[in-house]
Amino acid sequence: MRGLYFAYGSNMCSARLAERVPDARAVGPAQLPDHRLVLNKPGVDGSAKANVEPQPGAVVWGVTYEVPVSDLARLDRYEVGYRRLPMRVYGAAEATIDAEIYVAVRTTRDIVPFDWYKRLLLAGAREHGLPVSYVEALRALPARSAAREAGEAS
């Protein structure tokens, strides 16, 4: 049995998600209405990670994946500091999709993502053909330099 997962952070990048859940299959771009993307989730590495917050009129773009339901618990182990929630997103031609999404348990305003993390956001957005204006908004996000270490969690 397979479930649907909406990725809006580094897991938009298929290669990144495949490291975590090898049997995930991209369904396509989708949007989460009335939310905004923020980089306010503290990562275990001391940098900021992506999160979503309610904001009327805003839209968060991401990618919907089919994931074996048995692998969602596996993905939970990578998504430290997030809780998985059911949420409605919209795919092509405004198709309604009920998917799982990760939302930060704790947030902060005083950290910035690493450059490698921002590159994953951009790679995933480009890979799945998200709107150019959204890719440009991702490109404008702040980042700080750091070497990526093996096994870093979200």
C-alpha positions as CSV (number, residue, x, y, z in Angstrom):
1,M,0.0,0.0,0.0
2,R,1.3,3.5,-0.9
3,G,0.5,6.9,0.6
4,L,1.1,10.4,-0.6
5,Y,3.8,12.7,0.9
6,F,4.1,16.4,0.1
7,A,7.8,17.5,0.2
8,Y,8.5,21.3,0.3
9,G,12.1,21.3,1.7
10,S,15.2,19.3,0.8
11,N,13.1,16.2,0.1
12,M,11.8,17.9,-3.1
13,C,15.1,16.7,-4.6
14,S,14.5,13.1,-5.7
15,A,18.0,12.1,-5.1
16,R,17.8,13.3,-1.5
17,L,14.5,11.5,-0.8
18,A,15.9,8.3,-2.5
19,E,18.7,8.3,0.1
20,R,16.0,8.1,2.8
21,V,13.1,6.2,1.1
22,P,14.4,4.4,-2.0
23,D,10.9,3.4,-3.2
24,A,9.4,6.9,-3.3
25,R,8.0,7.9,-6.7
26,A,7.4,11.5,-7.8
27,V,3.8,12.2,-8.7
28,G,4.4,15.9,-9.6
29,P,4.3,19.5,-8.4
30,A,1.7,20.5,-5.9
31,Q,0.8,23.6,-3.8
32,L,-0.2,24.1,-0.3
33,P,-2.5,27.2,-0.2
34,D,-2.7,29.7,2.6
35,H,0.7,28.8,3.9
36,R,4.2,30.3,3.5
37,L,7.6,28.7,3.5
38,V,9.8,29.7,6.4
39,L,13.3,28.7,7.4
40,N,12.7,28.6,11.1
41,K,13.0,24.9,12.1
42,P,16.2,24.4,14.1
43,G,18.2,21.5,12.7
44,V,20.4,19.1,14.7
45,D,23.4,20.6,12.9
46,G,22.6,24.2,14.2
47,S,21.2,25.5,11.0
48,A,17.7,26.4,9.8
49,K,15.5,23.9,7.9
50,A,12.3,24.5,5.9
51,N,8.9,24.7,7.6
52,V,5.5,25.9,6.7
53,E,3.3,28.3,8.6
54,P,-0.3,29.4,7.9
55,Q,-0.6,32.7,6.0
56,P,-3.8,33.6,4.2
57,G,-3.3,34.1,0.5
58,A,0.2,32.7,0.4
59,V,1.2,29.4,-1.4
60,V,4.0,26.9,-0.7
61,W,5.0,24.9,-3.7
62,G,6.4,21.4,-3.4
63,V,6.4,17.9,-4.8
64,T,4.0,15.1,-4.1
65,Y,5.5,11.6,-3.9
66,E,4.0,8.2,-3.6
67,V,5.7,6.4,-0.7
68,P,5.1,2.9,0.7
69,V,3.0,3.4,3.8
70,S,5.5,1.2,5.7
71,D,8.3,3.6,4.8
72,L,6.6,6.7,6.3
73,A,7.9,5.5,9.8
74,R,11.4,5.3,8.2
75,L,11.1,8.8,6.9
76,D,9.9,10.0,10.4
77,R,13.3,9.0,11.7
78,Y,15.0,11.4,9.3
79,E,12.6,14.2,10.0
80,V,13.8,14.9,13.6
81,G,11.9,17.8,15.1
82,Y,8.9,17.6,12.8
83,R,5.6,16.0,13.3
84,R,3.8,14.3,10.4
85,L,0.3,15.6,9.7
86,P,-2.4,14.9,7.1
87,M,-3.0,18.0,4.9
88,R,-4.7,18.8,1.6
89,V,-2.6,20.1,-1.2
90,Y,-3.5,20.7,-4.9
91,G,-1.8,19.2,-7.9
92,A,-2.2,19.6,-11.6
93,A,-5.5,21.0,-12.8
94,E,-6.4,21.9,-9.1
95,A,-6.7,18.1,-8.3
96,T,-7.2,17.7,-4.6
97,I,-4.5,15.5,-2.9
98,D,-4.6,14.3,0.7
99,A,-1.0,13.9,1.7
100,E,1.3,13.6,4.7
101,I,3.4,16.7,5.4
102,Y,6.0,17.5,8.0
103,V,5.6,20.6,10.2
104,A,8.2,21.8,12.8
105,V,7.5,21.1,16.4
106,R,9.7,23.9,17.6
107,T,10.8,27.1,15.7
108,T,13.3,29.9,16.1
109,R,14.1,33.1,14.3
110,D,17.8,33.3,14.9
111,I,19.4,30.8,12.5
112,V,20.1,30.5,8.8
113,P,20.3,27.4,6.6
114,F,23.5,26.1,5.2
115,D,24.3,26.7,1.5
116,W,24.2,22.9,0.7
117,Y,20.6,22.8,2.1
118,K,19.5,25.8,0.0
119,R,21.1,24.1,-3.1
120,L,18.9,21.0,-2.4
121,L,15.8,23.2,-2.3
122,L,16.7,24.8,-5.6
123,A,17.6,21.5,-7.2
124,G,14.3,19.9,-6.2
125,A,12.3,23.0,-7.4
126,R,14.0,23.0,-10.8
127,E,13.9,19.2,-11.2
128,H,10.1,19.2,-10.8
129,G,9.4,22.4,-12.8
130,L,8.1,24.6,-10.0
131,P,7.1,28.1,-11.1
132,V,10.1,30.3,-12.0
133,S,8.9,33.0,-9.6
134,Y,9.0,30.4,-6.8
135,V,12.5,29.2,-7.7
136,E,13.6,32.8,-7.7
137,A,12.1,33.3,-4.2
138,L,14.1,30.2,-3.1
139,R,17.2,31.6,-4.6
140,A,16.8,34.8,-2.6
141,L,16.7,33.0,0.7
142,P,19.7,33.6,3.0
143,A,22.3,30.9,3.5
144,R,25.6,30.4,5.2
145,S,28.6,28.4,4.1
146,A,29.2,24.9,5.7
147,A,30.5,21.6,4.6
148,R,27.9,18.9,4.5
149,E,28.5,16.0,6.8
150,A,27.3,12.5,6.1
151,G,24.2,11.5,8.0
152,E,22.9,15.0,8.7
153,A,19.3,15.0,9.7
154,S,16.7,17.5,8.4
